[in-house]
Amino acid sequence: MMIMTGGSVFCGGGFQPLDIAISKGRIVSVGPSLSKGGAQVIELNHCLVVPGFVDVHVHLREPGFSYKETIASGTAAAAAGGYTAVCAMPNLNPAPDSRENLERELEAIERDARVHVHPYGTITRGEQGGDLADLAALAPFVPGFSDDGRGVQSEDMMRAAMLLAKQLDRPIVAHCEDESLLEKGWAVHDGAYARRNGLPGNDPASEWRQVERDIRLVRETGCRYHVCHVSTKESVALIRRAKAEGLPVTCETGPHYLCLCDEDLQDHGRFRMNPPIRSAEDRDALVAGLLDGTVDCIATDHAPHSAEEKAGGLRGSLNGVVGLECAFPVLYTELVQTGKVPLEVILNALCVNPRRIFNLPGGEIAEGQPADLTVLDLECPGVVDPEGFRSLGRATPFEGRRVDAAVRMTIVDGTVVFPEGLKPSPSGIIGIIRGCDRPEGETP
């Protein structure tokens, strides 16, 4: 038995001073002043306990691209960031477009994952857009279907995918990008920074036009539909209207789209991603969408590359940044402490809504629930330093940013997976120390 005590627990939409008892991977009791007799004790010292974060959009790169990331390194990064579950994108080699190809990814997950990993299946074979993947064979093993990295260009193909996904009760998880509207060699958002620096721009319509098309197909098919990494104000407006109409449409955006705009760009590969960081108006529309429930989830789109692949500046680097290990500290510092977004809204987007949308277990700190928990310290100043990341990727647009909060502990199935190697003292007490000048686990 393990008991977490002395903290504030996120339940019922707010925080309460409660203890949590854990046994055999599940929460067995939640209440004030639980008996500690014979139990290992985690003394929280006024930290917060929340349901473990879920990231519904990460790239773990294995199989096929293990020089960028592995299941082991990516899930270690997830644990350090407070994530107890991630949904892994399928742009792999082989792509999980059949049961046989998915098996290689499942084997690596079973062998090396430190947190729960839910792999997506592809929409089309090889993510090439030509033929449907074997959705029926994949459905029992995946939370949804995605061709992330490429938009499905054919309306007929997307309609067929939605009809079959509807039958299988799985969502289509769409990377929305109309390639006919993209300028060749685009580097950044088609906005002020691009014009000032003579860079080819990415037209926001390349995203929102495909969102518009797909919502029309949702209206026709009734398929559950989730929009990846929303970045434009037009997409937010379209999704808001679809929800008001009662359509089964949800979406996510990323910390970089909520906290940055194109005026923050620097000519460095750590600012290169797809979709690109857009205008201040787009950023503000995303924050408004988060506040009014249009934006359901915050997902990092954690997409590691090698140092060489990110060394070409804005023009010459591959698309993709990492975010698992700094997402919460950045969101808290940039959005909560500035008064833009309540903490509870951030937590719902990280802990609760992802599980609801993708039918994943947990999300509530209550008796009988999985013991997948995250401990947060809101008084822990620091700096985002990619050199300390567990991920093999180092490219984050938040490098060097000062933050005021930290993840102090991550528990998966009742086991402490972050910090690594934490052991109880002879008294049975594990200390969570406020302030970051002491090593994790050191008692005062």
C-alpha positions in Angstrom: 0.0 0.0 0.0 1.2 3.5 -0.8 -0.4 6.7 0.5 0.0 10.2 -1.0 -0.6 12.8 1.7 -0.3 16.5 2.4 -1.2 17.7 -1.1 -4.2 19.2 -2.9 -6.1 16.7 -5.2 -7.8 17.7 -8.4 -11.3 16.2 -8.3 -14.8 17.5 -8.9 -13.3 20.3 -11.1 -11.3 21.8 -8.3 -8.7 21.1 -5.6 -9.3 19.5 -2.2 -6.9 18.6 0.7 -7.2 14.8 0.4 -5.0 11.7 0.8 -4.9 9.0 -1.8 -4.3 5.3 -1.1 -2.9 3.1 -3.9 -2.6 -0.7 -4.0 -2.1 -3.1 -6.9 -2.1 -0.4 -9.5 -5.4 1.2 -8.5 -6.7 3.9 -6.3 -8.3 2.2 -3.3 -9.4 5.2 -1.3 -9.5 9.0 -1.4 -10.3 11.0 1.7 -9.0 13.2 4.4 -6.4 11.9 6.9 -6.2 8.3 5.7 -4.5 5.8 8.1 -0.8 5.5 7.3 -0.2 2.3 9.3 2.2 0.0 7.4 2.0 2.0 4.1 4.8 3.7 2.1 4.1 7.4 2.3 4.6 10.1 -0.3 4.7 13.4 1.5 3.5 16.0 -1.0 4.3 19.1 1.0 1.4 21.1 -0.6 2.1 20.0 -4.2 -0.9 19.3 -6.4 -2.0 15.8 -7.5 -3.8 15.5 -10.9 -4.8 12.7 -13.1 -1.9 11.7 -15.3 -1.5 13.9 -18.4 -2.4 12.4 -21.8 -0.8 13.5 -25.0 -2.9 12.4 -28.0 -0.3 13.4 -30.5 3.3 12.3 -30.2 5.9 10.8 -32.6 7.9 8.0 -31.0 9.7 7.2 -34.3 10.0 3.4 -33.7 10.0 1.3 -35.8 11.9 2.8 -38.7 13.5 6.0 -37.3 15.1 5.1 -34.0 18.0 7.5 -34.6 15.4 10.3 -33.9 13.6 8.7 -30.9 12.7 5.3 -29.5 9.8 3.9 -27.5 12.2 3.9 -24.5 13.5 7.5 -24.8 10.2 8.9 -25.9 8.2 7.4 -23.0 11.0 8.4 -20.5 10.5 12.0 -21.8 6.7 11.6 -21.4 7.1 10.4 -17.8 9.4 13.3 -17.0 6.7 15.6 -18.4 3.9 14.2 -16.3 2.3 12.1 -19.0 1.0 8.7 -18.1 -0.3 7.9 -21.5 0.4 9.0 -25.1 -1.1 8.3 -28.5 1.6 7.5 -31.0 1.4 8.7 -34.6 1.8 6.2 -37.4 4.3 7.8 -39.8 6.7 4.9 -39.2 8.5 2.2 -41.3 6.6 0.0 -41.7 3.5 2.2 -41.3 0.9 0.5 -39.1 -1.5 0.0 -42.0 -2.2 -3.7 -41.3 -2.2 -6.0 -38.3 1.1 -7.4 -39.3 2.8 -4.0 -39.6 1.3 -2.8 -36.3 2.7 -5.9 -34.5 6.2 -4.6 -34.7 5.2 -1.3 -33.0 3.2 -3.2 -30.3 6.2 -5.5 -29.6 8.4 -2.4 -29.0 5.8 -0.8 -26.8 5.4 -4.0 -24.7 9.2 -4.3 -24.3 10.2 -0.7 -23.6 7.4 1.7 -22.8 7.5 3.4 -19.4 4.0 4.9 -19.8 0.8 3.7 -21.6 1.2 4.0 -25.3 -1.8 3.8 -27.6 -0.7 3.6 -31.3 -2.8 5.0 -34.1 -3.4 3.0 -37.3 -3.1 4.8 -40.6 -6.0 5.9 -42.7 -4.4 4.9 -46.0 -1.8 2.3 -46.9 1.6 3.7 -46.2 0.0 7.1 -45.7 0.1 7.5 -49.4 -3.5 8.3 -50.0 -4.1 5.7 -52.6 -5.9 2.9 -50.8 -7.5 2.4 -47.5 -5.5 0.7 -44.8 -6.9 -2.5 -43.2 -9.0 -0.5 -40.8 -11.1 -3.4 -39.6 -8.0 -5.4 -38.6 -6.5 -2.4 -36.9 -9.5 -1.2 -35.0 -9.3 -3.5 -31.9 -5.8 -2.3 -31.2 -5.9 1.5 -31.9 -7.7 4.5 -30.5 -8.2 5.9 -34.0 -6.9 6.3 -37.6 -4.6 9.1 -38.8 -2.3 9.9 -41.8 -0.6 12.5 -39.7 2.1 14.3 -41.6 0.0 14.4 -44.7 -3.6 15.4 -45.3 -5.9 13.0 -47.2 -6.2 14.9 -50.5 -9.0 12.9 -52.1 -12.5 13.8 -50.8 -13.7 10.3 -52.0 -11.0 8.6 -50.0 -11.8 10.6 -46.9 -15.5 9.8 -47.3 -14.8 6.1 -47.6 -12.5 6.2 -44.5 -15.1 8.0 -42.5 -17.9 5.6 -43.4 -15.8 2.6 -42.4 -14.4 4.3 -39.2 -18.0 5.0 -38.3 -18.9 1.3 -38.6 -15.8 0.4 -36.5 -16.6 3.1 -33.8 -13.2 4.8 -34.2 -12.4 8.4 -34.9 -10.6 9.8 -37.9 -7.7 11.9 -36.5 -7.0 14.3 -39.3 -3.9 16.2 -40.3 -5.6 18.9 -42.4 -3.5 20.2 -45.2 -4.6 20.9 -48.8 -1.4 20.5 -50.7 -2.8 22.4 -53.7 -2.7 25.6 -51.6 0.9 25.2 -50.4 3.7 27.3 -51.8 6.6 25.1 -52.7 9.4 25.3 -50.2 7.4 27.2 -47.6 9.3 27.9 -44.4 7.0 29.8 -42.0 3.4 31.2 -41.7 2.4 33.5 -44.6 2.5 36.6 -42.4 4.5 39.5 -41.2 7.7 37.6 -40.4 7.7 35.9 -43.8 7.3 39.2 -45.7 9.9 41.0 -43.6 12.5 38.3 -44.1 11.7 37.3 -47.7 10.6 33.7 -46.8 8.0 31.6 -48.6 4.9 31.4 -46.5 2.4 28.7 -45.6 -1.2 29.9 -46.4 -3.6 29.4 -43.5 -6.2 28.3 -46.0 -4.2 25.1 -46.6 -5.4 24.0 -43.2 -8.8 25.5 -42.8 -10.1 24.6 -46.2 -9.5 20.9 -45.5 -11.1 21.3 -42.0 -14.1 22.8 -43.8 -14.3 19.9 -46.3 -14.0 17.3 -43.6 -16.7 18.8 -41.4 -19.0 18.6 -44.4 -18.1 14.9 -44.7 -18.8 14.4 -41.0 -22.2 15.9 -41.5 -22.8 13.3 -44.3 -21.3 10.2 -42.6 -21.7 10.8 -38.8 -18.1 9.7 -38.2 -16.3 10.9 -35.1 -13.7 13.4 -36.2 -10.7 14.9 -34.4 -8.6 17.7 -35.9 -4.9 17.6 -35.2 -2.7 20.6 -34.3 -5.2 23.4 -35.1 -3.3 26.6 -35.8 -5.6 29.1 -37.6 -8.5 31.3 -36.4 -10.6 30.1 -39.3 -10.3 26.5 -38.2 -11.3 27.5 -34.7 -14.4 29.2 -36.0 -15.3 26.2 -38.2 -15.0 23.7 -35.3 -17.0 26.0 -33.0 -19.8 26.1 -35.5 -19.6 22.3 -36.0 -19.9 21.7 -32.3 -22.8 24.1 -32.0 -24.5 22.1 -34.7 -24.0 18.9 -32.6 -21.5 17.2 -34.9 -19.1 14.7 -33.4 -16.1 17.0 -33.9 -13.2 17.6 -31.5 -9.7 19.1 -31.9 -6.4 19.8 -30.3 -3.8 22.5 -30.4 -0.2 22.7 -29.2 1.6 24.7 -26.5 3.6 26.6 -29.2 0.4 27.7 -31.0 -1.1 28.9 -27.7 1.9 30.7 -26.4 3.8 32.0 -29.5 3.2 33.9 -32.7 5.2 34.5 -35.9 6.7 37.6 -34.4 8.5 35.4 -31.9 10.3 33.4 -34.7 14.0 33.1 -35.0 16.0 31.7 -37.9 16.6 28.4 -36.2 15.3 24.9 -36.8 13.7 24.8 -33.4 11.0 27.2 -34.8 10.3 25.0 -37.8 7.1 22.8 -37.6 4.0 21.9 -39.6 1.6 23.7 -39.3 3.8 26.7 -38.6 3.5 29.1 -35.7 1.0 31.7 -37.0 -0.1 35.2 -36.3 -1.0 36.8 -33.0 -4.6 36.8 -34.1 -4.5 33.1 -34.6 -2.8 32.5 -31.3 -5.5 34.6 -29.5 -8.3 32.8 -31.3 -6.8 29.5 -30.1 -6.7 30.7 -26.5 -10.3 31.9 -26.8 -11.2 28.5 -28.2 -9.6 26.8 -25.3 -11.6 29.0 -22.9 -15.0 28.3 -24.5 -14.5 24.6 -25.0 -13.9 24.7 -28.8 -10.4 23.4 -28.3 -10.7 20.2 -26.4 -7.1 19.0 -25.9 -3.6 20.4 -25.7 -1.2 18.0 -27.5 2.5 18.6 -28.0 3.0 17.1 -31.4 6.3 15.9 -30.0 8.3 15.3 -33.2 12.0 14.7 -32.6 14.7 14.8 -35.3 18.4 14.6 -35.2 20.6 17.6 -34.6 21.7 17.6 -38.2 18.1 17.5 -39.5 17.3 20.6 -37.4 20.5 22.6 -38.2 19.3 24.2 -41.4 17.4 27.2 -40.0 13.9 28.0 -41.0 14.5 27.2 -44.7 16.5 24.0 -44.4 15.3 22.1 -41.3 12.8 19.3 -41.2 9.4 20.1 -39.7 9.0 19.1 -36.0 9.8 20.1 -32.5 9.8 18.4 -29.1 7.6 19.3 -26.2 6.8 16.5 -23.8 9.2 17.6 -21.1 8.4 21.3 -21.0 4.7 21.5 -21.9 3.2 21.9 -18.5 5.7 24.4 -17.1 5.4 26.5 -20.2 1.6 26.4 -20.2 1.4 27.3 -16.5 3.9 30.1 -16.8 2.6 31.6 -20.1 -1.1 31.1 -19.7 -2.1 30.5 -16.1 0.2 32.9 -14.3 -0.6 35.7 -16.8 -4.3 35.3 -16.0 -5.2 34.2 -19.6 -6.4 30.7 -18.8 -7.5 29.1 -15.5 -5.4 26.2 -14.3 -8.5 24.0 -14.3 -9.0 24.6 -18.0 -5.4 23.6 -18.7 -5.8 20.4 -16.7 -9.1 19.4 -18.4 -7.3 19.8 -21.7 -4.4 17.7 -20.5 -6.0 15.1 -18.2 -9.8 14.8 -18.7 -10.8 15.6 -22.3 -8.2 13.4 -24.1 -9.5 10.3 -22.2 -13.1 11.2 -22.9 -12.6 11.7 -26.6 -10.5 8.5 -27.2 -12.2 6.3 -24.6 -9.0 5.9 -22.5 -9.1 4.7 -18.9 -8.6 7.0 -16.0 -9.0 10.8 -15.8 -10.6 10.8 -12.3 -9.0 10.5 -8.9 -11.5 8.2 -7.3 -11.7 4.8 -5.7 -11.3 2.0 -8.3 -9.6 4.2 -10.9 -6.2 3.4 -12.3 -3.4 4.9 -10.2 -2.0 7.0 -13.1 -1.2 10.3 -11.4 1.0 13.4 -11.7 2.4 15.6 -9.0 2.9 19.3 -9.8 4.9 22.0 -8.0 3.7 25.5 -8.8 6.5 27.1 -7.0 9.5 25.7 -8.8 11.3 28.3 -11.0 13.6 27.1 -13.7 14.7 27.4 -17.3 13.8 25.2 -20.2 17.1 23.4 -21.0 16.9 20.8 -23.8 20.3 19.4 -22.9 18.6 17.8 -19.9 15.8 16.2 -21.9 15.4 12.5 -21.9 14.1 12.7 -25.4 16.7 12.2 -28.2 15.3 15.4 -29.7 16.5 18.8 -28.5 14.6 21.3 -30.8 12.0 23.2 -28.8 11.0 26.8 -29.5 10.8 27.3 -25.7 14.6 26.8 -25.2 15.9 29.3 -22.6 12.4 30.3 -21.4 12.0 30.9 -17.7 9.2 28.8 -16.1 7.7 28.8 -12.6 6.4 25.3 -12.2 7.6 21.7 -12.5 6.4 18.1 -12.7 7.7 16.5 -9.5 6.4 12.9 -9.8 4.7 10.7 -12.3 3.0 7.4 -11.3 1.8 4.8 -13.8 -0.2 1.8 -12.6 0.8 2.6 -9.0 4.5 2.7 -9.8 6.7 5.8 -9.6 8.2 6.2 -13.1 9.5 9.7 -12.6 11.8 10.6 -11.0 13.8 7.5 -11.8 15.0 5.2 -9.1 13.1 7.0 -6.3 13.1 4.8 -3.2 11.5 5.2 0.2 13.6 6.1 3.2 14.0 3.6 6.0 11.0 5.2 7.6 8.9 4.5 4.5 8.6 8.2 3.6 9.3 9.5 0.1 9.7 13.3 0.2 8.5 15.6 -2.5 10.4 18.8 -1.9 9.2 22.3 -2.7 11.8 24.4 -4.3 14.2 23.0 -6.9 17.5 23.5 -5.2 17.5 20.0 -3.8 17.7 16.7 -5.8 14.4 15.0 -6.4 13.5 12.8 -3.4 15.8 14.4 -0.9 14.2 15.1 2.4 14.6 18.5 4.1 
